[in-house]
Amino acid sequence: MTKVHNFSAGPGILPQEVLKQASEACINFDNMNLSLLEISHRSKNYVKVMDEARQLVKDLFEVGDEYDVFYLGGGASLQFGMVPMNLLTETGYAAYVNTGVWASKAIKEAKIVGNTKVIASSEDKKFNYIPKGYEIPADADYFHITSNNTIYGTQMKQFPKSPVPMVCDMSSDLFSRRVNAKDFALIYAGAQKNMGPAGSTMVMIRKDMLGKSGRKMLSMLDYQVHVKGESMYNTPPVFPVYVSMLTLRWLKEHGGVAWIEKINQQKADLLYAEIDRNTCFTGTVVQEDRSNMNVCFLPTKPEYEAEFDKMAKANNIDGIKGHRDVGGYRASIYNAMPIESVQVLVDVMKEFESKFA
Ligand SMILES: *Cc1c(COP(=O)(O)O)cnc(C)c1O
């Protein structure tokens, strides 16, 4: 099989060894001579998987039993609505920072549920920076941020100190760098960017946040129901959770978040240095807010694009086409992306310059 350098923004690259183990489990899981896909989620073999998947999140975030972890279907997009349903009171309001498409969608859902204020936004400059220096209101029910903006390629390098419970959508940079998880009341992330296949979303909530909104809601939307059900209130997305567990195990065994953070920094430094040096390309985001996960850049002349596409393809580089809102290129360099693949992209950019500039 030809090696393809997979820069897909999502669903994104997973470690080869994880894919191999996952495919084996589809035939013979845990030496049961049964497929993972055809056994009860309540079997002890699977309950073990779920328990490990939940515990690994706490281990990697270095938090204890003051937090609970569960996995749900519905994507990060369902959390846009579940967060306000569970945390926003009828008379209170929620504070949001708008840093791009995903934050905007989170705000849209929160507004359907209740009072919502956008306290800072980078919409004025097409979301190419992270707003700073705003004040978080001390009377909000919670404060919501998006740590990494998958589409525009910006990332919060430092998290604000919040006087109210802080909620974060970490879908596209979960476990890519060390964070002080205890500063957050709730963290959620769709699995398909940095953890596993599409179909499951990790939610980690500090237990004192449960039952806060006083709202009546459907059981499936109630965090308390999922905590009580130990992430098995109904049939969980068994395969996505299994693969997420394998990825988190892979991460922990290799040295955890501190280990991957270093590699992610090297990959990002390598690629941004080339974007800044190369006369054929230019970055789209202000320097200090550049994402270490989604690297967005444009060709300096529109006619470069077709030629660069050809050259990238010839070198087995896949998934670098930019989002339609930004254009150009977006190289997603998630945890499982080896630095060698980033080097291939950098080499192709150099070769392109020597031929076409
Ligand atoms: C991809 C993404 C989402 C949407 O995830 P779904 O699982 O498709 O609902 C939300 N937030 C961020 C930051 C994302 O990157």
The ligand as an ORCA input file, in Angstrom:
! r2SCAN-3c Opt
* xyz 0 1
  C     -15.861     19.399     13.939
  C     -16.178     20.303     15.074
  C     -17.471     20.364     15.647
  C     -18.645     19.586     15.098
  O     -18.558     18.277     15.421
  P     -19.723     17.223     15.014
  O     -19.241     16.006     15.710
  O     -19.710     17.136     13.524
  O     -21.002     17.723     15.533
  C     -17.667     21.195     16.728
  N     -16.677     21.931     17.231
  C     -15.425     21.917     16.705
  C     -14.363     22.772     17.313
  C     -15.155     21.101     15.618
  O     -13.915     21.077     15.099
*
